[in-house]
Amino acid sequence: MPRARLTIDPDFTLAPVPPRLFGSFVEHMGRCVYTGIFEPGHPKADEDGLRTDVLDLVRELGPTVVRYPGGNFVSGYEWEDGVGPREQRPRRLDRAWRSIETNQFGLAEFDRWARRAGAEPMMALNLGTRGVQEACDLLEYANHPGGTKFSDLRRAHGSAEPFDVRLWCLGNEMDGPWQTGHKTAAEYGRLAAETARAMRQVDPTVELVACGSSSRAMPTFGEWERVVLEETYDQVEHVSAHAYYEERESLGTGDFLASAVDMDAFIESVVATADAVRARGRHTKTIDISFDEWNVWYQDRWRSTPRARGEGGWEVAPRVIEDEYTITDAVVVGTLLNSLLRHGDRVTVACQAQLVNVIGLLRSEPGGPAWKQTIAHPFEQVRRRATGQILAVRTRSDRYETSQFGDVDVVDASGTWDEDSGTVSLFLVNRDLAEAADVEVGLAGFADARVAHAAVLAAGPGQDRHTANTEADPDAVRLRPLEGVAVDGRTARLSLPPLSWAVVQLSARRA
C-alpha cells in the first residue's frame, strides 16, 4: 500500500490564491460557440440566443475569466465581421479549423454572455494577418466611452457603455508553423511591442499577455521566450504558456498520470527565463505567466481525421475534437490544477481549454441537454474551495517509475489556508491504479483541527477507470463522500482509493 506524508503550516505560504487562476476558454471552433453557448431556437435559449442550461452549468463551475475568440481562429479573424446587425454580417472561411464562420456571435454577444456568466473577458488579438492599427481600432471600439469613430460605432450598434476589457492577448501561438501568420521570435516580439505601445496610448490601463511557447516540446522553447521578452518586457505583464496532455499506448498510463511533472517543469523554466531577462535588462517589475490553454486533449485522434489533414470540411459548427473524458482524465486534470496552484505566485492567469464541447468541461447537444464532463468536477471544486493563501505543501510520498519523468510521487497534493474562515483545503491525488494510498497530514502550526468536508472522485461499483459522463448517464462520475478522514491532535489521516482525486477541508485556527 503506497504511503505519503504531507506537512503544512500557516506560516509557510507562497502567495494569495490568484482569482484569475480558474479561467476557461471559448473559441470559435467546432461547437464551442454555436450549439454550445449560443443556439437561437433551442428550447432553453434566452432572447439573445444564449443557452440558459449551459449558462447555469457555467455559473456552477464559476470560471473567473474566459479567453475569447481564439485560439488558432483568431489569427485570421476580422473582428468587424462580428459586430453590428446580424443580418449584415458576412460568412467567412475559417482556415484554422476548415469550417464556415457565420459571425452571428461576436464581441457584443460575448460581452453579454460573460456578464451573465459572471466571468471577466480576456480578448485575444489577431497578430497573424493583422497588426497595430486593427488592435487599436478594436480596443477603441471595446473600451473608449464615445465621441470617436469606433466608440461611436459601438454605441450605434446598441452598446452605449464600454465593454471595459482589461486583459488582452497579443496574438496566439505565434511560434507555431500551423498558425496563420506564423513569425519568428524576433518578428513577433517587435510586432507585439509596437502593438502594446500603441494600445497603451489608447488605454494605458490594459494588461497585456505576450505569446510564449505553445508547447514545451517546441524546438524554439526557451529561446522564444527570451527573444520575445527582450523586445516586450516593459510593455507586457504576462507571457503565455500552453500545454495539452494525452494517454499514449507507447508510454503507458503511469506516464499520463504524471503529466503534471511536465507542467511543473514548463512553468519553472519559463519563470527562470523571464527572471533572467529581468536581471539582464535591469528591469524592476516581474513578468508573470498566463497559462491560458491547458487540458487533456487526445491530439493523436484529431491528427488522424480528414479535417486535420486539410481534407473536406467547410461546414458550420462541425463536431471537432469532442473528447469524452473518463475518470482517468479527471484525475490527471486534478494534478494539473495542483501544478497551477503550487505555482500561483507566478501563474496569475490560467484558462482551461475549452469550456463547452471542444475538449470541454461541459457537453451539449443541439436542441438537447447539457451536462458536466468528469473533468468539470475537480475544476469546480478547486475553483470554489481554494481560497486565502497557497500553502507550501511538503510531500514525502512513495514513488513509481515512469518512462518520461523517472521516479514520480504516487500522491500529488496542493493546498490553501484561509485564515478569515479558518479553513484548510487540501487537493489530493492517488496515481496508483490498483492500491489505496495511506496519507498522513502533519498540521504543524494549526490547532483545534476537525474535518469539515471530504469528497472523492473515483470509480464506483460497476465502474472502471474508463467510465465517462454521457448524455444517457450524465452523472455516472461524480463526487462521493470520502469516509474515514480523522484528525488526532496535530495529525490528519485518510485513505485515498486507487486512481482518485479528493478534496479535504479542515476547520482549524492558527496555533
Buried (B, 14 or more C-beta within 10 A) or exposed (E): EBEBBBBBBBEBBBEBBBBBBBBBBBBBBBBBBBBBBBBBEBEBBBEEBBBBBBBEBBEEBBBBBBBBBBBBBBBBBBBBBBBBEBEEBEEBEBBBBBBBBBBBBBBBBBBBBBEBBEBBBBBBBBBBBBBBEBBBBBBBBBBBEEEEEBBBBBBEBEBEEBBEBBBBBBBBBBBBEEBBBBBEBEBBBBBBBBBBEBBBEBBEEBBBBBBBBBBBEBEBBBBBBBBBBBBBBEBBBBBBBBBBBBBEEEBEBBBBBBBBBBBBEBBEBBBEBBBEBBEEEEBEEEBBBBBBBBBBBBBEEBEEEEBBEEEEBEBBBBEBBBBEBBBBBBBBBBBBBBBBBBBBBBBBBBBBBBBBBBBBBBBBBEEEEBBBBBBBBBBBBBBBBBBBBBBBBBBBBBBBEBEBBEEBBBBBBBBBBBBEEBBBBBBBBBBBEEBBBBBBBBBBBBEEBEBBBBBBBBBBEEBEBEBBBBEEEBEBBBBEEBEEBEBEEBBBEBBBBBBBBBBBBBBBEEB
